[in-house]
Amino acid sequence: MAASKKWFLQQLDVNNAFLNGDLDEEVYMLPHPGFDLGMNKVCKLQKSLYGLKQASRQWFSKLTSALLSIGYVQSMADYSLFVTKKATSFTALLIYVDDVILTGDNMDEINKVKAFLDTSFRIKDLGDLKYFLGLEVARSSSGIHLSQRKYVLDILSDFGFLECKPAKTPIATKLSKDASHEYLSDVTAYRRLVGRLIYLQSSRPDISFAVQQLSQHLDKPTLSHLQAAHRVLRYLKGSPGSVLKAFSDSDWEGCPDTRRSITGYCMFYGESLISRKENKQTTASRSSTEAEYRALASTTCEIQWLHFLMTDLHQPVSRPTSLYCDNASALQLAANPVFHERTKHIEIDCHLIREKTTQGVIKLLPCSSKDQLADIFTKALAAVPFEANLVKLGMKNIHSPV
């Protein structure tokens, strides 16, 4: 949004944030060693402290009250988002614990809220947004790029893969015949690696499906699973600086153990990828049409939430969101209001999709399998279609030579 509207982007950090919280109940603590209060005496806290279970909640409550007092409105779609709209300006704040991003079209208004927060809580003004929660933010005339290059290089260094041979894709399309099913004697390294990859995928949709597959084997990983995780590292070696309409897809019976299907979707604001997800469906589907329809229902819910969020940002969506699907039977089911024996168990999903279509929230459209961008989130692709999807998702290596 900030990129398309060319809004200012600033960031700040609140000093000792949790110490600002007001306690709603009586809390006592033992005196610090060396401070003698006498026998059977304790300290009664007047303010919140780091380490209290309610510290984060009390801080957020205090900050919320402060922002509401100067005219900001808390978003109902995302409680950590606060916005204010005036005759000649728009300003928004996004909060994560004590880290704050400010954006808007008027720098004077942004400076005013900075001054208010500094007076109320004491802040560290970090200027233009460059680094937030491990994400490197690079802004240029072509837009805003998000990267976790340093984080990738740290992972490669920690696991000894800085000098490895790069792989073209993060996951093989077929399991190797030589794959070992021997259980790992020590699962610590595997779990640590997958945990770091899970955090990395927030800005790397290209590894999402591979990480989703690896995370299903945290309990009893085998040597082949570890080798698959190492393949992801070899892929990252070749693209450490890659950065970041709606498409819905499913892979019927994608999980060989449970026969449950994999749902994947991705959504764009203009040309920018703003939301995507990949997950195993909660129940097994009896056909590919059923699996696709469940994926459509999940995607529709996300689209509705994004409509709410855009409205809170004073950028309401005036036209139905185009939702592309490559399964003709699923599209026909959505257009046909008749229920029968084969679809009655997914009747709720049917009602949801038809209701949102009638309300003008979504518009279902067909697309070919080769144009289905969500494929990258539901199955392992060969190098050529995988690389083609990366381009369409808007990912590129901003650190590579032109």
C-alpha positions in Angstrom: 0.0 0.0 0.0 2.7 2.4 1.0 4.6 1.6 -2.2 1.7 2.1 -4.5 0.6 5.3 -2.8 4.2 6.6 -2.4 3.6 7.2 1.3 6.3 8.0 3.8 7.6 5.0 5.8 9.2 5.7 9.2 10.0 3.5 12.2 10.6 3.9 15.9 11.3 1.9 19.0 9.8 2.6 22.5 12.3 2.6 25.3 11.5 0.2 28.1 8.0 -0.3 26.8 6.8 -2.8 29.4 7.6 -0.5 32.3 4.8 1.9 31.1 2.0 -0.5 31.7 -0.5 0.1 34.6 -1.5 -2.8 36.7 -5.2 -3.6 37.1 -4.6 -5.9 40.0 -2.4 -6.1 43.1 0.9 -7.8 42.3 3.6 -8.6 44.9 7.3 -9.6 44.5 10.1 -10.7 46.8 12.6 -8.0 47.6 15.8 -7.9 45.5 18.7 -9.8 47.2 20.6 -7.4 49.4 17.5 -5.2 50.1 16.3 -6.3 53.6 12.6 -5.4 54.4 12.5 -7.6 57.5 10.7 -10.8 58.1 7.5 -11.8 56.2 7.5 -8.6 54.1 7.2 -8.3 50.3 7.1 -5.5 47.8 3.9 -4.3 46.2 4.3 -3.2 42.5 3.0 0.1 41.4 3.9 -0.4 37.8 4.4 -3.3 35.4 7.8 -5.0 35.1 9.5 -7.1 32.5 8.8 -10.8 33.3 5.2 -10.3 34.5 2.8 -12.5 32.5 0.5 -9.5 32.0 3.3 -7.1 31.1 2.8 -7.1 27.3 -1.0 -6.9 27.6 -0.8 -3.9 30.0 1.7 -2.1 27.8 -0.5 -2.6 24.7 -3.5 -1.4 26.6 -1.7 1.8 27.7 -0.5 2.5 24.2 -3.9 1.9 22.7 -5.5 4.3 25.1 -2.9 6.9 24.3 -3.5 6.7 20.5 -7.3 6.7 20.9 -7.0 9.9 22.9 -5.5 11.8 20.0 -8.1 10.6 17.4 -6.6 7.3 16.1 -9.0 4.5 15.4 -8.1 0.9 16.1 -8.7 -1.5 13.1 -11.2 -4.3 13.7 -9.4 -6.4 11.1 -6.0 -6.1 12.8 -5.9 -4.8 16.4 -2.3 -3.8 16.1 -3.1 -1.3 13.3 -4.2 2.3 14.1 -5.3 4.9 11.6 -6.4 8.5 11.4 -8.0 10.3 8.5 -8.1 14.1 8.3 -9.1 16.5 5.6 -5.7 16.7 4.0 -3.8 13.7 5.4 -3.9 10.0 6.3 -1.6 8.3 8.9 -1.3 4.7 10.0 0.7 3.0 12.8 1.5 -0.7 12.9 2.7 -2.0 16.2 4.6 -5.1 17.1 5.4 -5.1 20.9 7.7 -2.0 21.2 8.5 -1.7 17.5 6.3 0.8 15.5 6.0 1.5 11.8 4.4 4.8 10.7 3.2 5.5 7.2 1.1 8.2 5.6 1.0 11.0 3.0 1.9 13.9 5.3 5.3 14.0 7.1 4.2 16.7 9.4 1.4 14.5 10.8 3.9 11.6 11.3 6.2 13.9 13.2 3.4 15.1 15.4 2.5 11.5 16.5 6.3 10.9 17.0 6.5 13.9 19.3 3.4 12.7 21.2 4.8 9.2 21.7 8.1 10.6 22.8 6.4 12.8 25.4 4.2 10.0 26.6 6.7 7.0 26.6 10.2 8.1 25.4 11.1 6.7 22.0 14.1 6.1 19.8 13.4 7.6 16.3 15.0 5.3 13.8 14.0 7.4 10.7 13.2 5.8 7.4 12.1 2.1 7.6 15.2 0.0 6.7 15.1 -3.1 9.0 12.1 -4.5 10.8 11.8 -7.9 12.7 14.7 -9.4 10.7 13.4 -8.0 7.3 15.6 -5.7 5.3 13.6 -3.0 3.6 15.0 -1.4 0.4 13.1 1.4 -1.2 13.7 2.7 -4.7 11.9 4.4 -7.6 10.6 1.0 -8.7 9.0 0.2 -5.3 9.8 -1.5 -2.0 11.7 -4.7 -1.7 11.8 -7.0 1.3 14.8 -9.3 1.9 16.3 -11.5 4.6 19.7 -11.9 2.9 21.7 -11.5 6.2 19.5 -14.1 7.9 20.0 -16.5 5.0 23.7 -16.1 5.1 23.7 -16.6 8.8 21.8 -19.9 8.4 24.2 -21.1 5.7 27.2 -20.2 7.9 25.8 -21.9 11.0 25.1 -25.2 9.1 28.3 -25.1 7.0 26.7 -24.5 3.6 28.4 -21.3 2.5 30.5 -23.0 -0.1 27.9 -25.6 -1.2 26.8 -26.2 -4.8 23.5 -24.3 -5.3 20.3 -26.2 -6.3 17.8 -24.8 -8.8 14.7 -25.7 -6.7 14.1 -26.1 -3.0 12.5 -29.5 -3.2 12.9 -32.5 -5.5 9.9 -33.4 -7.7 10.3 -37.1 -6.9 11.8 -38.9 -3.9 15.2 -40.4 -4.7 15.4 -44.2 -5.0 18.4 -44.0 -2.6 16.5 -42.1 0.1 17.3 -43.4 3.5 14.5 -44.1 6.0 16.9 -44.4 8.9 15.7 -42.3 11.8 18.1 -39.6 13.1 19.7 -40.4 16.4 19.8 -36.7 17.3 16.9 -34.6 16.0 18.1 -31.3 17.5 19.9 -30.0 14.4 17.0 -30.9 12.1 14.4 -29.2 14.3 16.7 -26.1 14.7 17.1 -25.8 10.9 13.4 -26.3 10.1 12.5 -23.7 12.8 14.8 -21.1 11.2 13.4 -21.9 7.8 9.8 -21.4 9.1 10.8 -17.9 10.1 12.5 -17.3 6.8 9.5 -18.2 4.7 7.6 -15.1 5.8 9.5 -13.3 3.1 10.4 -16.2 0.9 7.2 -17.8 -0.7 9.5 -19.8 -3.0 10.5 -22.2 -0.1 7.0 -22.3 1.5 6.0 -25.7 0.2 9.3 -27.3 1.0 9.2 -26.0 4.6 5.6 -27.1 5.0 6.7 -30.6 4.0 9.7 -30.7 6.3 7.8 -29.4 9.3 5.5 -32.5 9.2 8.4 -34.7 10.3 9.7 -32.9 13.4 8.8 -35.8 15.6 10.7 -38.6 13.9 12.8 -37.2 11.0 14.9 -39.6 8.9 18.2 -39.1 7.1 16.3 -38.4 3.9 14.4 -35.6 5.6 17.6 -34.0 6.7 19.0 -34.3 3.2 15.8 -32.6 1.9 16.3 -29.8 4.4 19.9 -29.5 3.2 18.6 -29.1 -0.3 16.7 -26.0 0.8 19.9 -24.6 2.0 21.6 -25.3 -1.3 18.7 -23.6 -3.1 19.1 -20.6 -0.7 22.8 -20.5 -1.5 21.9 -19.6 -5.1 19.4 -16.9 -4.2 20.1 -15.4 -0.8 18.7 -12.0 -1.7 15.4 -12.8 -3.4 12.5 -10.6 -2.4 9.1 -10.4 -2.6 -5.8 -10.9 -8.2 -5.9 -14.1 -6.1 -5.0 -17.6 -7.1 -6.3 -20.7 -5.4 -5.1 -24.3 -5.8 -5.0 -27.7 -4.1 -3.0 -30.9 -4.5 -5.4 -33.8 -4.1 -4.2 -36.4 -1.7 -0.9 -34.4 -1.4 0.0 -36.0 1.9 1.0 -39.6 1.3 0.5 -40.5 5.0 -3.0 -39.1 5.6 -4.3 -38.7 2.0 -5.3 -35.2 3.0 -5.0 -32.5 0.3 -2.8 -29.4 0.3 -4.4 -25.9 0.0 -2.4 -23.0 -1.4 -3.3 -19.5 -2.3 -1.7 -16.2 -3.1 -3.1 -12.7 -3.4 -1.9 -9.5 -5.1 -2.4 -5.8 -4.6 -1.6 -4.5 -8.1 1.6 -6.4 -8.9 2.6 -6.9 -5.3 2.2 -10.2 -3.4 0.5 -9.3 -0.1 -0.9 -12.6 1.2 -0.3 -16.3 0.7 -0.7 -19.5 2.5 -0.1 -23.2 2.2 -1.5 -25.8 4.6 -2.8 -29.4 4.8 -6.6 -29.5 4.7 -8.3 -30.7 8.0 -10.2 -33.6 6.3 -9.5 -36.0 3.4 -11.3 -35.1 0.2 -13.0 -37.8 -2.0 -12.2 -36.0 -5.2 -10.0 -33.3 -6.7 -13.1 -31.2 -7.2 -13.8 -31.4 -3.5 -10.2 -30.5 -2.6 -10.2 -27.5 -5.0 -13.5 -26.3 -3.5 -12.2 -26.4 0.0 -9.2 -24.4 -1.2 -11.6 -21.8 -2.8 -13.5 -21.5 0.5 -10.2 -20.8 2.5 -9.2 -18.3 -0.1 -12.5 -16.5 0.0 -12.2 -16.1 3.8 -8.8 -14.5 3.3 -10.2 -12.2 0.6 -13.1 -11.1 2.9 -10.6 -10.2 5.7 -8.4 -8.2 3.3 -11.5 -6.3 2.2 -12.1 -5.4 5.8 -8.5 -4.4 6.3 -8.5 -2.2 3.1 -11.6 -0.4 4.4 -9.9 0.3 7.7 -7.0 1.8 5.7 -9.5 4.0 3.9 -8.8 2.2 0.6 -12.1 0.3 0.1 -12.3 -2.4 -2.6 -14.9 -1.2 -5.1 -14.9 -4.2 -7.4 -15.1 -8.0 -6.9 -11.7 -9.7 -6.3 -10.9 -11.9 -9.2 -10.3 -15.5 -7.9 -8.7 -17.8 -10.4 -9.1 -21.6 -10.3 -7.8 -24.2 -12.7 -10.4 -26.8 -11.9 -13.4 -26.6 -14.2 -15.6 -28.9 -12.0 -15.0 -26.7 -9.0 -16.0 -23.7 -10.9 -19.1 -25.4 -12.2 -20.0 -26.5 -8.7 -19.8 -22.8 -7.6 -22.0 -21.7 -10.4 -24.6 -24.5 -9.9 -27.0 -23.9 -6.9 -28.1 -27.5 -6.8 -26.9 -29.8 -4.0 -26.8 -33.5 -4.3 -25.4 -36.6 -2.5 -21.8 -36.0 -3.5 -21.6 -32.4 -2.3 -23.9 -32.2 0.8 -21.0 -32.7 3.2 -19.3 -29.5 1.9 -22.6 -27.6 1.8 -21.2 -24.8 4.1 -18.3 -24.1 1.8 -20.7 -24.0 -1.1 -23.0 -21.5 0.6 -20.0 -19.3 1.5 -18.6 -19.1 -2.0 -21.9 -18.5 -3.6 -22.9 -15.9 -1.0 -19.6 -13.9 -1.4 -20.0 -14.1 -5.2 -23.6 -12.7 -5.0 -22.4 -10.0 -2.6 -19.7 -8.9 -5.1 -16.8 -9.9 -2.9 -15.3 -12.4 -5.3 -15.5 -13.2 -9.0 -14.6 -16.7 -10.0 -12.5 -17.0 -13.1 -10.9 -20.0 -14.9 -7.2 -20.2 -15.6 -5.0 -22.8 -17.2 -2.7 -25.0 -15.0 0.4 -23.3 -16.4 -0.9 -19.9 -15.3 -1.9 -21.1 -11.8 0.6 -19.3 -9.5 -0.6 -21.1 -6.4 0.9 -24.3 -7.8 4.2 -23.4 -6.2 2.5 -23.7 -2.7 0.9 -27.1 -3.2 3.5 -29.3 -5.0 7.1 -29.7 -6.0 7.8 -28.2 -9.4 10.5 -28.8 -11.9 13.1 -26.1 -12.4 11.5 -24.4 -15.5 7.9 -23.9 -14.1 9.3 -23.1 -10.7 11.5 -20.3 -12.0 8.6 -19.0 -14.2 6.3 -18.8 -11.1 9.0 -16.9 -9.1 9.0 -14.2 -11.8 5.2 -13.9 -11.7 5.3 -13.7 -7.9 7.5 -10.7 -8.2 10.6 -12.2 -6.7 14.1 -11.2 -7.8 17.6 -11.1 -6.5 18.3 -7.4 -5.8 21.9 -8.2 -4.9 22.8 -9.8 -8.2 24.7 -7.8 -10.8 22.5 -6.4 -13.6 
